[in-house]
Amino acid sequence: MDAAQIVGIDAEHVWHPYGGFPSSVAPRPVSSCRGVRLRLADGPELIDAMSSWWAAVHGYAHPVLDAAVHRQLESMAHVMFGGLTHEPAAVLAAKLVELTPRPLTKVFFADSGSVSVEVAVKMAIQYQRSRGRPDKRRLLTWRGGYHGDTLAPMSVCDPEGGMHSMWRGVLHEQVFVDAPPRLGSDADAMSSYVAMLDDVLARSADSLAAIIVEPVVQGAGGMAFHSPELIAALRGLCDRHDVLLICDEIATGFGRTGELFAVNHAGISPDILCLGKALTGGYLTLAATMTTDEVARVISAGETGGLAHGPTFMANPLACAVAAASLGLLDDGTWRASVAMIGERLATGLGVLDGVPGVREVRTFGAIGVVELESDVNMVAATDAAIAQGIWLRPFRNLIYAMPPYICTPDEVDAIAGGMVAATRATLAASPSVPA
């Protein structure tokens, strides 16, 4: 099937994410992926600066991950997890317990990041109910967050600026506080914010099952960074007010911020941890919700005798096998130097945009680079400009950002930064109110 046929069928039948039908911007067909490059069906190769929505941290067609999938196919592709178990799930669970901060010892496998948050919310509410506190069923979070597109995650996404505002009145109403101070804020701003959190918790703790946040980096809600000190403060506040702490590391887990997990920057452990995206190295959909012995014990002693959740493809053997192999690639720690290099070169390359009219802020953290504009990105202009530079980007709202695969070379990172600069200049040139 040639590129024109693929595009024709797609335009007639396929509904793409976060858009209408037909798509306002025609998707580009990909014929193959290898290393850090996507080959489009009509010929050009592009460096994937997005790691396929932050998942393909080892790039594409990695020989170790390919081999793990092939080996697992020789025995079984899938088997139900109700009443059965298998080696890939056991190996992966043990590895996750080894890598994550204590006392996270229990692993519940799900099939996507959004579902892992659903599971975390159910865990928190069932835990409180099982300990005789059924009124503790709401969640507290800060604005600017994003936790997924199913109902419970949507309820804790930003209620105003996010894509889920239309669901007001349908979703369970949670408790929201102002977005946290940005990384680099002064000590007074930090202490005032923590004092505000303490006050809200003091007034709301009787109705709160948990606090849920994305530690250190808020992802699709705005790509904002905040101090690890806030996560450490949250841990203390949750303990003081008898509220569970849920950390959503679907985007940040497995090295993206420069630590294996973002909570490691704060030196704390949550009561519940959500993982996904890079868990399988971008090969298959899989997520995990981890918790403590105490949370698992209380839920299991409750009225239902266990957690009321069970996905059909839970702990899919293929996904577990490649996830264990992906985590094995992180064992030698070489990713740390790679992440540092990516961040440094993105910061250098994007520095030319500092002070440019129409650019609100340029920021980096770990292997993440962000250009925040004063107005929304012109998707056609920005995408075309990046592609002309040999780079695949997927901006959203007023953000042009990159989360490159860890295997990028310095030259490839420089090219990504160049593509982001070109996309920024193109979208500013397309805006009638902003000089390019």
Secondary structure by P-SEA (a helix, b strand, c coil): ccaaaaaaaaacccccccccccccbbbbbbccccccccccccbbbbccccccccccccccccaaaaaaaaaaaaccccccccccccaaaaaaaaaaaacccccccbbbbbccaaaaaaaaaaaaaaaaaaaccccccbbbbbccccccccaaaaaaccccccccccccccccbbbbccccccccccaaaaaaaaaaaaaaaaacccccccccccccccccccbbbbbaaaaaaaaaaaaaabbbbbbbcccccccccccccccccccccccbbbbccccccccbbbbbbbbcaaaaaaaaacccccccccccccccaaaaaaaaaaaaaacccaaaaaaaaaaaaaaaaacccccccccccccccccbbbbbcccccaaaaaaaaaaaacbbbbbccccccccccccccaaaaaaaaaaaaaaaaaaaaacccccc
